[in-house]
């Protein structure tokens, strides 16, 4: 029995090196942007979200809190609680006498602490009711409190850093700090607990240009001090607990706490670096700066792997993770202009819909053939799903349904493939007519890869010369123009050279009688000459580079 004659399969051209790396593509997927403007356009000074580190999740009031679905945004005299899933504010805390700082939600999602310019620190219940209830107030600091942080594992332990040059350790039930650390000689504007489940180790950065490591178990001052050239704006320990990042001026220093020495100085920003955040489960570090740039660093060699630009200086940022695997969900960036930008990386069913929508848009840009092919693929998937459902209803648990020649995968009668006119001409041996259609560059369905497919098929069938012979001036000119247009493309060059040789062999004797034919052949010769000159120049340049390399090694 004869095999079914299928339509000529279109060639797939090789793709060149992608200008976008996989890492850049990942960070460009944070594109479903949503913006919020703070009241009175207050600058967004702090963004934080609780990280799960052994603490129990909240079981109170709202479902968002149950799922640890909260992050806090501090701007002016307010702290807003946002939903990670909805990207909308759930409640606003405005019970501050002056500008608020560093609103931080505890790991269980129930309690928030924040400092303010008056030196006061307040703890709020954010897990119940529509209004935040004040649970605790401290007014021990006499100057603005810029940093408040919860311990990663102990729910009642927190720290504070203030312009009074002190770092304090607190126990929630107590009215006074359990420990006060002194040693900084200027404002203390950043600080955090070190990871690893030990709430006794703290780190702080000050405008006295130092980063200090404190141990609550050790008497006296800091146990380790690093001196920088500029005021320290942000500190960030890596999950290993042995490496610390510090942002001072426009540089980020990588500090080894075990060897007590700097490992690297990163100077990719042009202005002061204001914020640092971990991403990709600690494998990436994201920085924000007053130059409006967000940069992503890999933590092996500290190279920049991605970045983006914002229209205003960046004061705060956070890569917000969610789900059981703590995957990156949002890139939240707070701007000096009072705008909170939230870019979301889609996942699951939503991401699948977005990919399908992007595929449709790409097909529309290519042409009708691509749209028809996409529709065919969608119909095929639908038929397969319907067939699988029907078999399941019959009690048949099968993975693959084998169609017969008479039926399709849906059990219905198999439809014949509708051929295009050029495909019908090609199948029936009218090669010249098929070639005229696919090389008509003014046609509405013209695609150069279709013409290339036909030329390659003719060459494989040894019918290329047959399709080019017996033409008049009107039908041979489009072929010469097509060759002249694509002969400089490496993907088309081989076929174009073969076609050009055949055309010269067949029609060169008629050049004297046709001025237009002579012009087209002259244009083709000029284009080939330019390509030859480029190739020669490339060879000469390559030889010069090789000579320089050999000379440098001697």
C-alpha positions as CSV (number, residue, x, y, z in Angstrom):
1,X,0.0,0.0,0.0
2,X,1.4,3.4,-1.0
3,X,2.3,5.8,1.8
4,X,0.3,9.0,2.2
5,X,1.8,12.0,0.3
6,X,2.2,14.8,2.9
7,X,2.7,18.5,2.1
8,X,6.2,19.8,1.8
9,X,7.5,20.5,5.3
10,X,8.8,24.0,5.9
11,X,12.4,24.4,6.8
12,X,13.4,25.6,10.3
13,X,16.3,28.1,10.0
14,X,19.0,27.9,12.6
15,X,18.8,30.5,15.3
16,X,21.8,32.7,16.2
17,X,23.0,33.4,19.7
18,X,20.3,34.9,21.8
19,X,21.0,38.5,22.9
20,X,19.2,37.8,26.2
21,X,20.6,35.3,28.7
22,X,18.5,32.9,30.6
23,X,19.1,34.9,33.8
24,X,17.9,38.1,32.0
25,X,14.9,36.3,30.7
26,X,14.0,35.2,34.2
27,X,14.1,38.7,35.6
28,X,12.3,40.1,32.6
29,X,9.5,37.8,33.5
30,X,8.7,40.1,36.4
31,X,6.6,42.3,34.2
32,X,3.0,42.2,35.4
33,X,3.5,45.6,37.0
34,X,1.2,47.3,39.5
35,X,1.9,50.7,41.0
36,X,0.6,52.4,44.2
37,X,1.2,56.0,45.1
38,X,1.5,56.8,48.8
39,X,-0.6,59.4,50.5
40,X,0.8,62.9,49.8
41,X,3.5,61.2,47.7
42,X,5.6,60.3,50.8
43,X,8.8,58.5,49.8
44,X,8.7,54.7,50.2
45,X,11.4,54.3,52.8
46,X,11.1,50.5,53.7
47,X,9.6,47.3,52.3
48,X,9.7,44.1,54.3
49,X,8.0,40.7,54.4
50,X,8.2,37.9,57.0
51,X,10.4,34.9,56.2
52,X,9.4,31.4,57.4
53,X,12.1,30.1,59.7
54,X,10.6,27.7,62.0
55,X,7.9,30.0,63.3
56,X,4.3,28.9,63.1
57,X,2.1,30.6,60.7
58,X,-0.8,32.7,61.9
59,X,-4.2,31.1,62.4
60,X,-6.1,34.4,63.0
61,X,-8.8,36.4,61.3
62,X,-8.0,36.8,57.6
63,X,-7.1,34.1,55.2
64,X,-4.1,36.2,54.0
65,X,-2.5,36.1,57.4
66,X,-3.1,32.3,57.7
67,X,-1.1,31.8,54.6
68,X,1.6,34.3,55.7
69,X,0.5,36.4,52.8
70,X,1.5,39.8,54.1
71,X,4.2,42.4,53.4
72,X,4.7,45.8,54.9
73,X,5.4,49.1,53.2
74,X,6.6,52.2,55.2
75,X,6.1,55.7,53.9
76,X,5.8,58.9,55.8
77,X,3.9,58.6,59.1
78,X,2.2,55.3,57.9
79,X,2.8,51.6,57.5
80,X,0.6,49.8,55.0
81,X,0.0,46.0,55.1
82,X,-0.3,44.5,51.6
83,X,-1.5,41.1,50.4
84,X,1.1,39.2,48.5
85,X,-1.6,37.4,46.4
86,X,-3.8,40.4,45.6
87,X,-1.0,43.1,45.7
88,X,-3.5,45.4,47.4
89,X,-3.4,47.1,50.8
90,X,-5.4,45.3,53.5
91,X,-5.0,47.8,56.3
92,X,-3.2,51.1,57.1
93,X,-1.4,51.9,60.4
94,X,-1.3,55.6,60.9
95,X,-0.9,55.9,64.7
96,X,2.5,57.6,64.6
97,X,3.4,61.0,65.9
98,X,6.1,61.6,63.3
99,X,7.6,59.9,60.3
100,X,7.6,56.1,60.7
101,X,10.6,53.8,59.9
102,X,11.2,50.1,59.2
103,X,7.8,48.6,59.6
104,X,8.5,44.8,60.1
105,X,6.0,42.0,60.3
106,X,6.9,39.1,62.6
107,X,7.5,35.6,61.1
108,X,4.0,34.4,62.3
109,X,2.3,37.3,60.5
110,X,0.4,38.5,63.6
111,X,2.5,41.3,65.0
112,X,4.3,44.4,63.5
113,X,6.9,46.6,65.0
114,X,8.0,50.1,63.8
115,X,10.1,53.0,64.9
116,X,9.6,56.7,64.3
117,X,11.4,60.0,64.3
118,X,10.3,60.8,67.9
119,X,12.4,57.9,69.2
120,X,9.3,55.9,70.0
121,X,8.9,52.2,69.1
122,X,5.4,50.6,68.8
123,X,4.2,47.0,68.4
124,X,0.8,46.4,66.7
125,X,-1.5,43.5,66.4
126,X,-2.1,43.1,62.7
127,X,-3.6,39.7,62.7
128,X,-7.1,40.5,64.0
129,X,-9.8,43.0,63.1
130,X,-9.7,45.7,60.5
131,X,-7.7,48.2,62.7
132,X,-4.2,47.6,64.2
133,X,-4.2,47.6,68.0
134,X,-1.2,48.9,69.8
135,X,0.3,46.1,72.0
136,X,3.4,47.7,73.2
137,X,5.1,51.1,73.3
138,X,8.7,51.9,74.2
139,X,10.1,55.4,74.4
140,X,13.7,54.6,75.5
141,X,15.5,55.9,72.4
142,X,15.8,59.7,72.5
143,X,16.5,60.2,68.8
144,X,14.9,58.7,65.6
145,X,14.7,54.9,65.5
146,X,15.6,53.8,61.9
147,X,15.7,50.1,62.3
148,X,13.4,47.6,64.0
149,X,13.9,43.8,63.3
150,X,12.3,40.7,64.7
151,X,14.6,37.8,65.6
152,X,14.3,35.0,62.9
153,X,13.4,32.3,65.3
154,X,12.4,33.7,68.7
155,X,9.0,35.4,68.5
156,X,9.5,37.8,71.5
157,X,13.0,39.0,70.6
158,X,13.7,42.1,68.5
159,X,16.4,44.7,67.9
160,X,16.5,48.4,67.2
161,X,19.1,50.9,65.8
162,X,18.8,54.6,66.4
163,X,20.4,58.0,65.7
164,X,21.4,58.0,69.4
165,X,24.3,55.8,68.2
166,X,23.1,52.7,70.0
167,X,21.9,49.2,69.1
168,X,19.5,47.6,71.5
169,X,18.1,44.1,72.0
170,X,14.6,43.8,73.4
171,X,12.3,41.2,74.9
172,X,8.7,41.9,74.0
173,X,7.2,41.5,77.6
174,X,9.9,43.8,79.1
175,X,9.7,47.6,79.3
176,X,13.5,48.0,79.0
177,X,16.1,46.6,76.6
178,X,17.8,43.4,77.6
179,X,21.0,44.6,76.2
180,X,22.4,47.9,74.8
181,X,25.4,48.0,72.5
182,X,27.5,51.1,72.2
183,X,30.5,51.8,70.0
184,X,29.2,53.6,67.0
185,X,30.2,57.3,66.8
186,X,27.4,58.4,64.5
187,X,23.8,57.6,63.4
188,X,23.1,53.9,63.1
189,X,20.9,53.6,60.1
190,X,20.9,49.8,59.3
191,X,21.1,46.5,61.2
192,X,19.8,42.9,61.3
193,X,20.1,39.6,63.0
194,X,22.6,37.1,61.6
195,X,20.9,33.9,60.2
196,X,21.4,30.4,61.6
197,X,18.9,30.4,64.5
198,X,21.1,32.3,66.9
199,X,19.4,35.5,68.0
200,X,22.5,36.6,70.0
201,X,24.5,37.7,66.9
202,X,23.6,41.1,65.5
203,X,25.2,43.3,62.8
204,X,24.8,47.1,62.3
205,X,26.0,49.8,59.9
206,X,26.5,53.4,60.8
207,X,27.2,56.8,59.3
208,X,30.6,56.6,61.1
209,X,31.5,54.4,58.1
210,X,31.7,51.2,60.1
211,X,30.0,47.8,60.2
212,X,30.0,46.2,63.6
213,X,29.1,42.6,64.6
214,X,27.7,42.2,68.2
215,X,27.4,39.2,70.4
216,X,24.8,39.5,73.2
217,X,26.7,36.8,75.2
218,X,30.0,38.7,75.1
219,X,30.6,41.7,77.4
220,X,31.9,45.0,76.1
221,X,31.8,46.3,72.6
222,X,31.6,44.8,69.2
223,X,33.3,41.5,68.4
224,X,34.2,42.5,64.9
225,X,34.5,45.9,63.1
226,X,34.9,46.7,59.4
227,X,35.8,50.3,58.3
228,X,34.5,51.7,55.0
229,X,35.1,54.8,53.0
230,X,31.5,56.1,53.1
231,X,28.5,56.0,55.5
232,X,26.9,52.5,55.6
233,X,23.3,52.5,54.3
234,X,22.4,48.8,54.3
235,X,23.7,45.4,55.5
236,X,22.6,42.0,54.4
237,X,23.9,38.6,55.7
238,X,23.9,35.7,53.3
239,X,22.1,32.5,54.4
240,X,25.4,30.7,55.1
241,X,25.9,33.1,58.1
242,X,29.6,33.5,57.3
243,X,29.4,36.3,54.6
244,X,28.0,39.8,55.0
245,X,27.2,42.5,52.4
246,X,27.4,46.1,53.3
247,X,26.4,49.1,51.1
248,X,28.6,52.1,51.6
249,X,28.3,55.0,49.1
250,X,28.0,53.6,45.6
251,X,29.9,50.4,46.5
252,X,28.9,47.0,48.0
253,X,31.5,45.2,50.0
254,X,31.5,41.4,50.5
255,X,32.8,40.6,53.9
256,X,34.1,37.3,55.2
257,X,33.2,37.1,58.9
258,X,35.2,33.9,59.6
259,X,38.5,35.2,58.1
260,X,37.6,38.8,59.2
261,X,38.5,40.3,55.8
262,X,36.8,41.8,52.7
263,X,36.4,39.4,49.8
264,X,35.2,41.8,47.0
265,X,34.2,45.4,46.4
266,X,31.3,45.8,43.9
267,X,31.1,49.2,42.2
268,X,28.5,48.8,39.5
269,X,26.2,51.6,40.8
270,X,26.9,55.3,40.0
271,X,25.2,56.7,43.1
272,X,24.5,55.6,46.7
273,X,23.2,52.1,47.2
274,X,20.2,52.3,49.5
275,X,18.9,48.7,49.8
276,X,19.8,45.1,49.4
277,X,17.7,42.0,49.2
278,X,18.1,38.2,48.8
279,X,16.5,36.4,45.9
280,X,16.3,32.9,44.4
281,X,16.6,31.3,47.8
282,X,19.8,33.1,48.6
283,X,21.6,32.4,45.2
284,X,21.1,36.0,44.0
285,X,21.4,39.5,45.6
286,X,19.4,42.4,44.3
287,X,20.5,46.0,45.0
288,X,18.7,49.4,44.5
289,X,20.4,52.8,44.3
290,X,19.7,56.5,44.0
291,X,20.7,56.2,40.4
292,X,17.4,54.5,39.8
293,X,19.0,51.2,38.8
294,X,18.1,47.7,40.2
295,X,20.9,45.2,39.7
296,X,21.0,41.5,40.2
297,X,24.2,39.8,41.3
298,X,25.1,36.1,41.3
299,X,26.8,35.1,44.6
300,X,29.6,33.0,43.1
301,X,31.7,35.6,41.3
302,X,29.5,38.6,42.0
303,X,28.8,39.4,38.4
304,X,25.8,41.4,37.3
305,X,23.4,39.0,35.6
306,X,20.4,41.3,35.1
307,X,19.1,44.8,35.8
308,X,16.4,47.4,35.2
309,X,15.9,51.2,35.4
310,X,13.3,53.1,37.3
311,X,12.3,56.7,36.7
312,X,13.1,57.9,40.2
313,X,15.8,57.3,42.9
314,X,15.2,54.0,44.7
315,X,15.0,54.1,48.5
316,X,13.9,50.5,49.2
317,X,13.3,47.2,47.5
318,X,12.5,43.6,48.4
319,X,12.2,40.4,46.4
320,X,9.1,38.9,47.9
321,X,8.8,35.1,47.9
322,X,5.8,32.9,48.4
323,X,4.6,29.3,48.4
324,X,6.0,26.2,50.1
325,X,9.2,26.4,48.0
326,X,9.6,30.1,48.6
327,X,9.8,31.0,45.0
328,X,10.4,34.6,43.9
329,X,6.9,36.1,43.4
330,X,7.2,39.9,43.4
331,X,9.9,42.5,42.9
332,X,8.7,45.4,45.0
333,X,10.6,48.7,44.6
334,X,10.0,51.9,46.6
335,X,10.8,55.2,44.9
336,X,11.6,58.7,46.1
337,X,8.6,59.9,44.2
338,X,6.2,58.0,46.5
339,X,5.5,55.2,44.0
340,X,5.5,51.6,45.0
341,X,6.2,49.5,42.0
342,X,5.3,45.8,42.2
343,X,6.4,43.6,39.3
344,X,5.1,40.0,39.5
345,X,6.4,36.8,38.0
346,X,3.5,34.8,36.9
347,X,3.3,31.1,37.7
348,X,1.0,28.1,37.3
349,X,-2.2,28.4,35.3
350,X,-1.8,32.2,35.0
351,X,1.6,31.9,33.5
352,X,0.3,29.3,31.0
353,X,-2.4,31.7,29.9
354,X,0.1,34.5,29.5
355,X,2.3,32.2,27.4
356,X,-0.6,31.3,25.2
357,X,-1.5,34.9,24.8
358,X,2.1,35.8,23.9
359,X,2.1,32.9,21.3
360,X,-1.0,34.3,19.6
361,X,0.5,37.8,19.5
362,X,3.7,36.4,18.0
363,X,1.7,34.4,15.4
364,X,-0.2,37.5,14.4
365,X,3.0,39.3,13.8
366,X,4.4,36.6,11.5
367,X,1.3,36.1,9.3
368,X,-1.8,34.0,8.6
369,X,0.1,30.8,8.2
370,X,1.5,31.0,11.7
371,X,-2.0,31.7,13.1
372,X,-3.5,28.8,11.2
373,X,-0.7,26.5,12.5
374,X,-1.3,27.7,16.1
375,X,-5.1,27.1,15.7
376,X,-4.4,23.6,14.4
377,X,-2.2,22.8,17.4
378,X,-4.9,24.1,19.8
379,X,-7.6,22.0,18.0
380,X,-5.3,18.9,18.3
381,X,-4.9,19.4,22.0
382,X,-8.6,19.8,22.5
383,X,-9.4,16.7,20.5
384,X,-6.9,14.7,22.6
385,X,-8.4,16.0,25.8
386,X,-11.9,15.1,24.7
387,X,-10.8,11.7,23.6
388,X,-9.0,11.0,26.9
389,X,-12.1,12.1,28.8
390,X,-14.3,9.8,26.7
391,X,-12.1,6.8,27.3
392,X,-12.0,7.6,31.0
393,X,-15.8,7.6,31.2
394,X,-15.7,4.2,29.6
395,X,-13.4,2.9,32.3
396,X,-10.4,2.7,30.0
397,X,-7.3,4.0,31.7
398,X,-5.0,4.6,28.8
399,X,-2.1,7.0,28.2
400,X,-2.0,7.2,24.4
401,X,-4.8,6.6,21.8
402,X,-3.6,5.1,18.5
403,X,-5.7,6.4,15.6
404,X,-6.5,4.3,12.5
405,X,-6.0,5.5,9.0
406,X,-9.7,6.1,8.6
407,X,-10.3,8.1,11.8
408,X,-8.6,10.9,13.6
409,X,-7.6,11.1,17.3
410,X,-11.2,12.1,18.2
411,X,-12.7,9.1,16.6
412,X,-14.2,11.1,13.7
413,X,-13.5,11.0,10.0
414,X,-10.0,12.2,9.1
415,X,-10.0,15.5,7.3
416,X,-7.8,15.9,4.2
417,X,-5.2,18.6,4.4
418,X,-6.1,21.6,2.3
419,X,-3.1,22.5,0.1
420,X,-2.2,26.0,-1.0
421,X,-1.9,26.7,-4.7
422,X,1.9,26.6,-4.7
423,X,1.8,23.3,-2.8
424,X,-0.5,21.8,-5.3
425,X,1.7,23.0,-8.2
426,X,4.8,21.5,-6.5
427,X,3.1,18.2,-5.9
428,X,1.9,17.9,-9.5
429,X,5.4,18.8,-10.9
430,X,4.7,22.4,-12.0
431,X,7.9,23.6,-10.3
432,X,8.2,26.9,-12.2
433,X,4.7,27.9,-11.2
434,X,5.3,27.1,-7.5
435,X,8.5,29.0,-7.6
436,X,6.8,32.1,-9.1
437,X,4.4,32.2,-6.2
438,X,6.8,31.7,-3.3
439,X,9.4,34.3,-4.6
440,X,6.8,37.0,-5.2
441,X,8.0,39.4,-2.5
442,X,4.9,41.7,-3.0
443,X,2.4,38.9,-2.2
444,X,0.4,39.2,1.1
445,X,1.5,35.7,2.3
446,X,5.1,36.0,1.3
447,X,7.6,34.4,3.6
448,X,11.3,34.1,2.7
449,X,11.6,30.7,4.5
450,X,8.9,29.3,2.3
451,X,10.8,30.2,-0.8
452,X,14.0,28.7,0.7
453,X,12.0,25.5,1.5
454,X,11.0,25.2,-2.2
455,X,14.5,25.9,-3.5
456,X,16.0,23.3,-1.2
457,X,13.4,20.7,-2.2
458,X,14.0,21.4,-5.9
459,X,17.8,21.0,-5.3
460,X,17.2,17.6,-3.6
461,X,15.0,16.5,-6.5
462,X,17.6,17.7,-9.0
463,X,14.8,19.8,-10.5
464,X,16.3,23.3,-9.8
465,X,17.5,23.9,-13.3
466,X,14.2,22.7,-14.7
467,X,12.3,25.2,-12.6
468,X,14.6,28.1,-13.7
469,X,14.7,27.4,-17.5
470,X,12.3,28.7,-20.2
471,X,11.5,32.0,-18.6
472,X,11.1,35.4,-20.1
473,X,12.3,38.7,-18.8
474,X,9.2,39.3,-16.6
475,X,9.5,35.9,-14.7
476,X,13.2,35.8,-14.3
477,X,13.7,39.2,-12.8
478,X,11.9,38.3,-9.4
479,X,14.3,35.4,-9.0
480,X,17.4,37.5,-9.5
481,X,16.0,40.1,-7.1
482,X,15.3,37.4,-4.5
483,X,18.8,36.0,-4.8
484,X,20.3,39.5,-4.5
485,X,18.3,40.3,-1.4
486,X,19.2,37.1,0.6
487,X,22.7,36.1,-0.7
488,X,24.4,38.0,2.2
489,X,22.4,36.0,4.8
490,X,24.5,33.0,5.9
491,X,21.4,30.9,6.3
492,X,20.4,31.5,2.6
493,X,23.8,31.8,1.0
494,X,24.3,28.2,-0.1
495,X,21.0,28.1,-2.0
496,X,21.4,31.6,-3.3
497,X,24.8,30.7,-4.8
498,X,23.4,27.6,-6.6
499,X,20.5,29.6,-8.0
500,X,22.7,32.5,-9.1
501,X,25.1,30.1,-11.0
502,X,22.1,28.5,-12.8
503,X,20.7,31.9,-13.7
504,X,24.0,33.2,-15.0
505,X,24.5,30.0,-17.0
506,X,21.1,30.1,-18.6
507,X,20.4,33.9,-19.1
508,X,23.8,35.6,-19.4
509,X,23.6,35.5,-23.2
510,X,20.4,37.6,-23.1
511,X,21.9,40.4,-21.0
512,X,22.8,42.5,-24.1
513,X,19.2,42.6,-25.2
514,X,17.7,43.6,-21.9
515,X,18.8,46.7,-19.9
516,X,16.8,45.7,-16.8
517,X,18.3,42.2,-16.8
518,X,21.8,43.7,-17.1
519,X,21.1,46.1,-14.2
520,X,19.9,43.3,-11.9
521,X,22.9,41.1,-12.7
522,X,25.2,44.1,-12.1
523,X,23.5,44.7,-8.8
524,X,24.0,41.1,-7.8
525,X,27.6,41.2,-8.8
526,X,28.1,44.4,-6.7
527,X,26.5,42.8,-3.6
528,X,28.7,39.7,-3.9
529,X,31.8,41.9,-4.3
530,X,31.0,43.7,-1.1
531,X,30.6,40.4,0.8
532,X,33.9,39.2,-0.6
533,X,35.6,42.4,0.6
534,X,34.1,41.9,4.1
535,X,35.3,38.3,4.2
536,X,38.8,39.4,3.2
537,X,38.9,42.2,5.8
538,X,37.7,39.6,8.4
539,X,40.6,37.3,7.5
540,X,43.1,40.1,7.7
541,X,41.7,41.3,11.0
542,X,41.8,37.7,12.4
543,X,45.5,37.4,11.3
544,X,46.3,40.6,13.1
545,X,44.6,39.5,16.3
546,X,46.4,36.2,16.1
547,X,49.8,38.0,15.7
548,X,49.0,40.2,18.7
549,X,48.0,37.2,20.8
550,X,51.2,35.3,19.9
551,X,53.3,38.3,20.6
552,X,51.8,38.8,24.1
553,X,52.5,35.2,25.0
554,X,56.2,35.4,24.1
